[in-house]
Amino acid sequence: MDANTINSFFLVGALLAAISVLLSPLSSRLGIPILVVFLGVGLLAGEDGPGGIVFNDYSTAYLVSNLALAIILLDGGMRTRVASFRVALWPALSLATVGVVITTCLTGLLASYLFGLNWLQGMLLGAIVGSTDAAAVFSLLKGRAINERVGSTLEIESGSNDPMAVFLTVTLISILASSTNDVSASQLLLSFIKQFGFGALLGLIGGWLIWRLVNRTKLPEGLYSILVLSGGLMVYAISNALGGSGILSIYLTGLFLGNRATRSKHAILSVLDGMTWVSQIGMFLVLGLLMTPTDLEAVALPGLVLAFGMIFIARPVAVWISLAPFRRFQARQIHFISWVGLRGAVPIILAVFPMMAGLPHAQLYFNLAFFVVLVSLLLQGSTLTYAARLAKVELPPKPEPISRSGVEIYPASEWEIFVYKLSESKWCIGEQLRQLNMPNDTRIAAVFRDDQLMHPSGSTTLKAGDTLCVLAKEADLDALSRMFSEAPEKRDATRFFGDFFMTMDVLLADMAVVYGFLLDEDHQLMTVGELIKEQLGSSPVVGDHFMWQGIGWIVSEVQHGEVTRVGIRLPTQAE
């Protein structure tokens, strides 16, 4: 490769990346996922588009996509809270295993019928498109206020279901590539155990080793993110080399690091956020370049039937069966989880496997995987907001600081500075600092007024427009934000949590005097807290609600897994 070729490569690559970034605002204006914009830029730059770039190097595309996916999963794992596992682990694992198998089987049977494939070939196509994509799910759910049980289930499922899809794809390729089309049950069981067992074990061990290394090594701040990233990629590669699931390993590595007191965590997350965007842009650009749109014409109509069959039949059936043992999910929540079965880069990456193995119909698998991904992103991704509103799983936006940054007081420090700007409507306007009932172990470190730094004391009186810098830990973030910040305005959010609130120790009998409840003997001595447990079970989350005695009861606050406040919503005259 000569200097001119290298220079052209840099120029074209940088130009496509810049175009992708500049066009990204179109996603919100057109109501389509941003990943579709990146994919579209790649398609337009390809041989069928105005760019005319001929790119058919599947091995390079496979390399770029795997590297990008590893970085995305590491970042996604670091941003997933372990507390989410309390309400979503087992449902998510059921979806990631049983759900993928059911989706594979139903989609495979439909593919066999539509394209004249034998049942094993159909199952291979079903396995390729059978898993939800972590990159797509993380991208579309990021920044959205979704019911914790639903959102956590989708995030954990998307981060952990790829190993099952890889296992099924590799197994079916092995069967189809063998002369006897036969693999023993013991071989399947061993492969399954290695994929999940090695993947989980190496991910947790790798996460612990990287965490110890980061906290025990003194480096310039910018190097910690490189250490974490290189360590995560090593875990990913070692797991794959030993027959485990590198995808699962690097996700768990990120999960371990993100839920421990880790040195320079904010700097690491900031760098990973940028690298995740670069990875998504690069991955979808390459996949777009790899695809020739004219190749899709022959499979467009049956491919549309296959995509609709997976979206409207296979995925819902798989979700309902997988979540049947878990009574905590309401029907509308299950419908929403079914709809967010987004396909993304993983099916396209898996579709490269048959091509590299030289299987018959390999090009058909790739074209169909690409087509299904495109339909899924356009149809499901663009209607996500409407689906969330229809299923009533969207929560009002929480008040947040205008910025936050870590304070490296000591290694593995969890202290942060939260910055708030006071609006005229805040209750604390006119109050002195000593009168604020702030959470323990939090301090107002600085006050800015008219862009000038003040020297706050207990007698300092707060005014509208003041900017507060509060020293605290993440555990106090919600309480501080309620005190000093305003939630973004959102349509129909004013009465979401009800007209007024009740604590858990209030007796239903006392409420009955005011609201005319007709209480049976079992409810005469029951408290509000006991009613919540009776109606919602042992693990309610914010936003869970039910109707009882003609009024709405909405969980509005949960601390340490226990409901501490419930909203009461009275019926309107229209209702």
ZIRA-V11841 format. One record per residue. PSI is psi as a letter, one per 40 degrees, with the letter a starting at -180 (NA if undefined). BURIAL is + if it has 24 or more other ideal C-beta (glycine too) atoms within 12 Angstrom, else -. Layout:
{{PSI,BURIAL} {PSI,BURIAL}}
This chain:
{{h,-} {i,-} {d,-} {d,-} {d,-} {d,-} {d,-} {d,-} {d,-} {d,-} {d,-} {d,+} {d,+} {d,-} {d,-} {d,+} {d,+} {d,-} {d,+} {d,+} {d,+} {d,-} {e,+} {d,+} {d,-} {d,-} {d,+} {d,-} {d,-} {e,-} {f,-} {i,+} {i,+} {d,+} {d,+} {d,+} {d,+} {d,+} {d,+} {d,+} {d,+} {d,+} {d,+} {d,+} {e,+} {a,+} {d,-} {e,-} {a,-} {d,-} {d,-} {f,-} {h,+} {h,-} {h,+} {f,-} {g,-} {d,+} {d,-} {d,-} {d,+} {d,+} {d,-} {d,+} {d,+} {d,+} {d,+} {d,+} {d,+} {d,+} {d,+} {d,+} {d,+} {d,+} {d,+} {d,+} {d,+} {d,+} {e,+} {h,+} {h,+} {d,-} {d,+} {d,+} {d,+} {d,+} {e,+} {e,+} {d,+} {d,+} {d,+} {d,+} {d,+} {d,+} {d,+} {e,+} {c,+} {d,+} {d,+} {d,+} {d,+} {d,+} {d,+} {d,+} {d,+} {d,+} {d,+} {d,+} {d,+} {d,+} {d,+} {d,+} {d,-} {d,+} {e,+} {f,-} {i,+} {i,-} {d,-} {d,+} {d,+} {d,+} {d,+} {d,+} {d,+} {d,+} {d,+} {d,+} {e,+} {e,+} {i,+} {i,+} {h,+} {d,+} {d,+} {d,+} {d,+} {d,+} {d,+} {d,+} {e,+} {h,+} {e,-} {h,+} {g,+} {i,+} {h,+} {d,+} {d,+} {d,+} {d,+} {d,+} {d,+} {d,+} {d,+} {d,+} {d,+} {d,+} {e,+} {e,+} {e,+} {d,+} {d,+} {d,+} {d,+} {d,+} {d,+} {d,+} {d,+} {d,+} {d,+} {d,+} {d,+} {d,+} {d,+} {d,+} {d,+} {i,-} {d,-} {e,-} {f,-} {h,-} {h,-} {i,-} {d,-} {d,-} {d,-} {d,-} {d,-} {d,-} {d,+} {d,+} {d,-} {d,+} {d,+} {d,+} {d,+} {d,+} {d,+} {d,+} {d,+} {d,+} {d,+} {d,+} {d,+} {d,+} {d,+} {d,+} {d,+} {d,+} {d,+} {d,-} {d,+} {d,+} {e,+} {e,-} {h,-} {h,-} {i,-} {i,-} {d,-} {e,-} {e,-} {d,+} {d,+} {d,-} {d,+} {d,+} {d,+} {d,+} {d,+} {d,+} {d,+} {d,+} {d,+} {d,+} {d,-} {d,+} {d,+} {d,+} {d,-} {e,-} {e,+} {a,+} {h,+} {d,+} {d,+} {d,+} {d,+} {d,+} {d,+} {d,+} {d,+} {d,+} {d,+} {d,+} {d,+} {e,+} {e,+} {i,+} {h,+} {h,+} {h,+} {f,+} {d,+} {d,+} {d,+} {d,+} {d,+} {d,+} {d,+} {d,+} {d,+} {d,-} {d,+} {d,+} {d,+} {d,+} {d,+} {d,+} {d,+} {d,+} {d,+} {d,+} {d,+} {d,+} {d,+} {d,+} {d,+} {d,+} {h,+} {h,+} {d,+} {d,-} {e,-} {e,+} {d,-} {d,-} {e,+} {d,-} {d,-} {d,+} {d,+} {d,+} {d,+} {d,+} {d,+} {d,+} {d,+} {d,+} {d,+} {e,+} {c,+} {d,+} {d,+} {d,+} {d,+} {d,+} {d,+} {d,+} {d,+} {d,+} {e,+} {d,-} {e,-} {h,+} {e,-} {e,+} {h,+} {i,+} {d,-} {d,-} {d,+} {d,+} {d,+} {d,+} {d,+} {d,+} {d,+} {f,+} {f,+} {h,+} {i,+} {b,+} {d,+} {d,+} {d,+} {d,+} {d,+} {d,+} {e,+} {d,+} {d,+} {d,+} {d,+} {d,-} {e,+} {f,-} {i,+} {i,-} {e,+} {d,+} {d,+} {d,+} {d,+} {d,+} {d,+} {d,+} {d,+} {d,+} {d,+} {d,+} {d,+} {d,+} {d,+} {d,+} {d,+} {d,+} {d,+} {d,+} {d,+} {e,+} {e,+} {d,+} {d,+} {d,-} {d,+} {d,+} {d,-} {d,-} {e,+} {f,+} {e,+} {h,+} {i,+} {i,+} {h,-} {i,+} {i,+} {i,-} {i,+} {e,-} {i,-} {i,+} {i,-} {i,+} {h,-} {g,+} {d,-} {i,-} {h,-} {f,-} {h,-} {e,+} {i,+} {i,+} {h,+} {h,+} {h,+} {i,+} {h,+} {h,+} {i,-} {d,-} {e,-} {i,+} {d,-} {e,+} {h,-} {e,-} {i,-} {i,-} {d,+} {e,-} {e,-} {h,+} {g,-} {i,+} {i,+} {i,-} {f,-} {i,+} {i,+} {h,+} {d,+} {i,-} {h,+} {h,+} {h,-} {f,-} {e,-} {h,-} {h,-} {i,-} {g,-} {i,+} {i,-} {d,-} {e,-} {h,+} {h,-} {i,+} {i,-} {h,-} {e,-} {i,+} {h,+} {h,+} {h,+} {h,+} {h,+} {a,+} {i,+} {d,+} {d,-} {e,+} {d,+} {d,+} {d,+} {d,+} {d,+} {d,+} {d,+} {e,+} {i,+} {h,+} {i,-} {i,-} {h,-} {h,-} {h,-} {f,-} {e,-} {d,-} {e,-} {d,+} {e,+} {a,+} {d,-} {i,-} {i,-} {i,+} {i,-} {e,+} {e,-} {h,+} {h,-} {d,+} {d,-} {d,-} {d,+} {d,-} {d,-} {d,-} {e,-} {f,-} {i,+} {h,-} {h,-} {i,-} {d,-} {d,-} {e,-} {d,-} {e,-} {i,+} {i,-} {d,+} {d,+} {d,-} {d,+} {d,+} {d,-} {d,-} {d,+} {e,+} {a,-} {e,-} {g,+} {i,+} {i,+} {h,+} {e,+} {h,+} {i,+} {i,+} {h,-} {h,+} {f,-} {e,-} {i,+} {h,+} {h,+} {h,+} {h,+} {e,+} {h,+} {h,+} {h,-} {f,-} {e,-} {h,-} {h,+} {e,+} {i,+} {h,+} {i,+} {h,+} {h,+} {i,-} {i,-} {i,-} {d,-} {d,-} {NA,-}}
